[in-house]
Amino acid sequence: MMVLLKLVCAHFIGDFVLQPKSWVWEKERNKAQSRKLYLHVLIHGLLVGLFLWDRSGWAWALAVMLFHLTIDLVKLYAQKPDSKARWFLIDQAMHLLSLIGIWMVGSGVDVSEIYSRTEPSVLWLFGTAILFLTAVSGIVVQVLLSTWSRVLEKEFDDSLSNAGKYIGILERLFVFTFVVTGNWAAIGFLLAAKSVFRFGDLKESKDRKLTEYILIGTLLSFGIAIATGMLVASLS
């Protein structure tokens, strides 16, 4: 399980921390001719080799690079402007499934033996979870709400730069902490507090679209954090 955790952590860093938006745009524009695509895949391989740090690690890195390149190419040629959100989710699901497959084949793990293996290190478990909540899940929520956010940006643009991003990160970290420590009541307090602060904006705007957008975004953010916290609590 430790190897799989390191593979997933390397994927999160390679796809969401070390990949600027300019690279994404360049890949979408040039597809297979994009230099950034191959640099992006190379970074994934280097991260895997660094995290595993043994001779066999580079065989794992090569497998990850080949699968990652194939999946990214499928996404680049299959997605359309109106299906980017759907293909983002498909792309991430395919990457995670490929990592699970590589781990099972490389480690010789049988499905029935997965839960009998040594528990993953607490440090790697919590580190990967926090990385997911800070660097990954915000992009997931943004992509899922992208259709509505483009409409609202034209009407409501008087907010601090990246304020929503950092508010989302903080609320997910708070919820995650409450879940793993068993303080479920504090989640209700946090949700109520956010509702109080947002009430003035919603009342002033008198816009149903903005209210629905904020509600969906909040529920998605809280739901992701709660699910992550429950998963970590069950594995730790």
N, C-alpha and C positions, 0 to 999 in steps of 0.2 A: 504493500500500500504506500510506503514511503516514496518509492520510485514514481508511482502514478501522481502523487501529490506534487513532487518536484516537476514533473512534466507539465501539469496543469498550471503551476506557478510560473514556469518559464513561458507558457503560452500567453498568460495574462500580461506579463511584462512585455513580451515581444509584440503582441497585437494592440495593446492599449496604452502602454507607457512609452515605449520606444518607437512608436509609429506616428509621426506627425500627420496632421490632416492633409498637408501638401503632398505627402507620399500617397495617400489614399486617392486624392484627385488625379495625381500623375498616373497611377495604376489604372484607374477607370478610363483615362483618356488614351493611354498607349497599350493597355492590356499586355499581351505576351511580349511586346517590344519594350516594356517599361523596365528600366534599370533598377528603379526603386523596388520593383517586385522581387527581383533576385537578391537584392541587398536585404530586404525584409525577411526573406526565407533564410538567408545566411545568418542573420541575427538570431532567428529561432534555433538554428542548429548550434550556434556558439553558446547560447544560453543553456541548452540541454546538456552539451558537453561540459560546461562549467559547473552546472548544478550536480551532475552525476559524478564527474571527476574521477573516472577510471578508464582503463583501456576499452572496455566494452561500451562505455558511454558514448563514444564516437559512432559506433554502429547504431545506437539508439538515435543519435543526432541525425545521421543520414536518413534513417527511416522517417523521422519527423519532418525533415526538410522535403523529402519526396512527396509525402502525403499532403503537407501544407501547400506546396506549390500546385499540386493537382487540384485541391479543393479551391484555392484562390482563383485559379484559371477558370474553373467551372462557374464560380460566382461571377467573375468579371464578364464572361461572355453570355451568361444566362440572365443576369439582372437587367431590368429596364428602369427608366427614371421613376416610374410609379410603383416599382416593386422592390426598391432598395431595402425597405424595412423588413419585408418578408425574407429576402435573401440574406440579410445580415443575420437573422436568427437561424436560418438554415445553415449558413456558413459556420457559425459558432457551434451549432449542434454537431455538424460533421467533423469539425476539428476535435471536439471533445470525445466523440465516438472513436475517431482514429487514434487518439492518445490512449484510450482505454484498450483498444485492440492491440496497439503496439506493446503496451505494458503487459497484457495477458500473454501474448505470444513470446515476448522477450523474457518474461519471468517464468514462463511455464505454469501460469496460474490457472487452475480450474475454477469455474464459476462457483462450484460448491465449497471451494476452499477460501474464497475471498474473505469471508468474515472470521475465519479461524486464523488468519495471518496476524502477525504482530501489529499492534495498534500504531498509527503514525505518530511521529513526534509532535508534541503539543505545540512547539515553536513553529514548525512548518504548517501545522493545521491552522493555527490562529493567524499566522502570517499570510497564508494564501487567502483566508477568509477576509481579512482586512484589506488586502490588495483588491479582491473582488468587489468589496463594498465601496472602496474609494475610487478606483481607476476604471472598473469595468461596468458596474451596475448603473452608474450615472449615464454612460453612453447607451446602455440598453434602454433605459427609460427615455432618453432623448430620442432615440431612433423610433421607439414605439409611439411617441407623441409628436413626431416630426410633422405629420400631416396637419395637425391642429396648430402647432407652434408657429408655422409659417403664416397662418391666417392672423393669429393674435399679435405677432411681432409688428404687423402693420398698424395695429390699433393701440397697443400698449408697449411703449418703448422707453418709458421713464423709470428705469431701474438701474441699480449699480451693476457695473461690469462683473460678470461671472458670479453675481450674488446667489442666484438660484442654484448654481453648481455646488457652491460651498455649503449652502444651507442643506442641500440634499445629502452631501457627504456626512455632515455632522449629525443629521437626524438618523441616518442609517447606522452610524457608529454607535449612537446612543441606544437605538433599538436593539442592535446586536448585543451590546453590553448587558442590557436589561434581560434579554432572553437567556444568555449563557449563565447569568448569575441568578436566574429564577425570579427576577423582579418584574413580573408581568403587569402589575398594577401601574408601574411607572410609565409603561407604554401608553396607557390610557391618559395619564397626566400629560405626557408630551404631546399627544394628539390634541388634547383639549387646549393646551397652551398655544399650539400652532393655530388652532381654529380661532382663538381669541385675537391673536395678532393679525390674522388674515381677514377677520370679519369686517374691519374698517375699509380695507381695499375693495372687498366684494360688494359691500353696501354702497360705497361711493361710485364704483364703476357701473353698477346696475346692469351688468352684462352677464347673461346666463352662460355664454361660451367660456368666459374667463373662469367662472365658478366651477363649471364642469371640468375644465382643463386642470385647474389646481387640485380638485378632488381626485381625479384619476391619477395624476402624478403623485400625489401624496399616498394614495392607497397602493400604487405600484411600488413606490420606494419603501413603505413600511412592510409590504408583503415580501419583497425580496430580502429585506433585513431579517424579518422574522424567520423565513424559511432557511436562510443561511445560519442564523443562530441556532435553530433547532437541529440542523444537520451537524453543526460543530459540537453541540452539546451531546448528541447521540454518539459521536465518534471519539470524544475526549474522555 
